Amino acid sequence: MSFEDEWVELKGSAAEKTAAMRLAGASSSSQGGGPDSGDLVVHSDDLGKVGHEAFLLHGRLLKAGNVTRGAQGSGATAEAAAALGHEGFTMGSELTTTVETWNSQLKTLLQACAHISNHLDYSVAAHASDDAWVAASLKHRTGAPASVSEISKYFG
């Protein structure tokens, strides 16, 4: 079987699976980002809320997730690891390894929260800028800005 034949077969199989996954009763002429339109509709308010929650989660994790210093700043876990190690217990070094692994994972999670928050803030600003550029560049012959309903006529 040639690559082209296999590619056509795979595309057909994917189309069948997509059709089978559609919800029962969903109309093919659905508005606002249905399966046939291919449009993703996201509102700035939604992005802002998710970004804010990621920011809040980052702050809570930064404070409560740091077991080396503890939520209250005492560092009980690190102190326990040091005390156990000083007394010759192998548990001390194992607890130190656990704390190091925890801190590594915590840093990864904190970076992910910061990335989500920053990216969504950027996305909101970038899309607002893009929308303003599109609105300014789409004009009637008279020079007046084209309305959204006028622009929608071009997308059948």
GITA-V265393 format. One record per pair of residues at least 12 apart in sequence whose C-alpha atoms are under 6 Angstrom apart, sorted by the first residue. I is the first residue (numbers start at 0). J is the second residue. Records with the same first field share a line. If there is no record, write none. Layout:
I = J + J
This chain:
43 = 123
46 = 119
50 = 116 + 119
53 = 112 + 116
54 = 116
57 = 109 + 112
80 = 94 + 95
